[in-house]
Structure formats: structure tokens, C-alpha cells
Amino acid sequence: MKTVSKSIRVPQTTLMDIRLVIKSKHQSFSEFTLEAIRIYLESLRFEEGIKESCGTWSGEGHPELAKGTEAFIRKMRKGRRG
């Protein structure tokens, strides 16, 4: 994988906090930054997936939940006891 160099400006207090973390985890600043970016991008993709899937689930596909999830769970638990 080809890499490129980029410069970023970080507030002094944030940099001090980062240094504590990377020292304890034996990471480089680049490793820490790349991991943080990866996690952030995953969260963005997750949020986008949630927005896209909103409304796709319907009650018609799950009639067993018509009386609510609590009633369904209680019924399931009774079946195991008896």
C-alpha cells in the first residue's frame, strides 16, 4: 500500500493526552492516528447503514411480536419452564 505524508495541527493539550496513550500502548503517533481514523470511518458507515435501513422492518413479518416484545419474551420463558 502506498503511503503519503500529511501534517495536522493538534492542540497542545490533546497532543499531551495522545502521548500518554501511545506510550502506554507502545504505538507510534501514526498508528494511533490511523486507528482513530479507521474507527471514525466505521462509525460513519454504521450511521449511514442505520439511516438507510430505517423503516425496512415491519410488524407484518413478525406477527409473534404483535403484543409487544415483553409479552413475547415472557411467553418464551414460560415455555422453557414447563
N, C-alpha and C positions, 0 to 999 in steps of 0.2 A: 504494500500500500504506500503510495506516495504521500509524503507529509509536507506541509508548508509551515512557515513560522508566522505567527501573528502576535502582536503586542496588545495587551489590555491594561487598562488603568483600574486599580483596585484601591479602595480606601484603606488607609494605614491600619485601622482597627480590624477590618476584615482580613487583611493580609496577616496580621498577628494571629487571628483565630485560625486561619488556614494553616499557618506554620505549625501550630500546636497539633493539629490533626495529622498533617502529613508526617510530622516527626514520630508521632505515636504509631502510625500505620506503616512507617517505613516506605512512604511513597514520594515520588517527585511532584513538584508543582504541576507539571504537565499531566501526570497520571491522575492526580486529584481533579484537575480541571476537566479532563476528558470524561472521567466517570460522572462528574456533576452534570456535564452537558448531555451525556447519554441518558441519565435518569430523567432530566428535564424533558428531553425529546420523547421519551417513553410516556411520560405523563401527558404531554400534549396529544400524542396519538391515542392514548386511552380516553382522554376527554372527548376527542373528536369521534371516537367509536361510540361512546355513550350518547352523544348528541345525534349521531346518525341512526342509532338503533332505538331511540326513544319512540315509543308508540308501536313497536313491532309486536310486542307480546299482547295477546288478547285473552280474555277470560273464556272465550268460546273454545279455545284449545285446551283449557284446563277446568272442566266442569267440577272436578273434585274440590276446587277452591271457591266455589260459589258462595259458601257460607263463611268464607274468610280463612286465612291461614291458621289462625289459632284453633278454630274448630277442627280443621283438617289434622293438625298435629295431635290434638287431644284424641281424636278417633284412631289415629295410627298408634299412639301409645297404648290405648286400651286394648287394641288387637294383639299387642305383644305380651300383655299380662295374662290374657285369658284363654 
